[in-house]
């Protein structure tokens, strides 16, 4: 699974509507409305690297109101949930 973080600038007066449209796209797992230089952050998860082109420039960038995107591809994922699951392997409750 390939994960990318997409920073999105939008029309400020349409952030909730744009976020809902992006969240409904295949390949987008979450969309966050955030403070700072960007308006939204979308988490994109796909099975193949080439699928990123279909999702990000092919779908997200074409949503009306999206002004620009900046994409970061994750090399590795670290999470507290994964660590807890790993330490629980083989333990009886």
Secondary structure in CASP SS format (residue, H / E / C, confidence):
PFRMAT SS
TARGET T0000
AUTHOR 0000-0000-0000
METHOD secondary structure of the structure
MODEL  1
X C 1.00
X E 1.00
X E 1.00
X E 1.00
X E 1.00
X E 1.00
X E 1.00
X E 1.00
X E 1.00
X E 1.00
X C 1.00
X H 1.00
X H 1.00
X H 1.00
X H 1.00
X H 1.00
X H 1.00
X H 1.00
X H 1.00
X H 1.00
X H 1.00
X H 1.00
X H 1.00
X C 1.00
X C 1.00
X C 1.00
X C 1.00
X E 1.00
X E 1.00
X E 1.00
X E 1.00
X E 1.00
X E 1.00
X C 1.00
X C 1.00
X C 1.00
X C 1.00
X C 1.00
X C 1.00
X E 1.00
X E 1.00
X E 1.00
X E 1.00
X E 1.00
X E 1.00
X E 1.00
X C 1.00
X C 1.00
X C 1.00
X C 1.00
X H 1.00
X H 1.00
X H 1.00
X H 1.00
X H 1.00
X C 1.00
X C 1.00
X C 1.00
X C 1.00
X H 1.00
X H 1.00
X H 1.00
X C 1.00
X C 1.00
X C 1.00
X E 1.00
X E 1.00
X E 1.00
X E 1.00
X E 1.00
X E 1.00
X E 1.00
X E 1.00
X C 1.00
X C 1.00
X C 1.00
X C 1.00
X C 1.00
X C 1.00
X H 1.00
X H 1.00
X H 1.00
X H 1.00
X H 1.00
X H 1.00
X H 1.00
X H 1.00
X H 1.00
X C 1.00
X C 1.00
X C 1.00
X C 1.00
X C 1.00
END
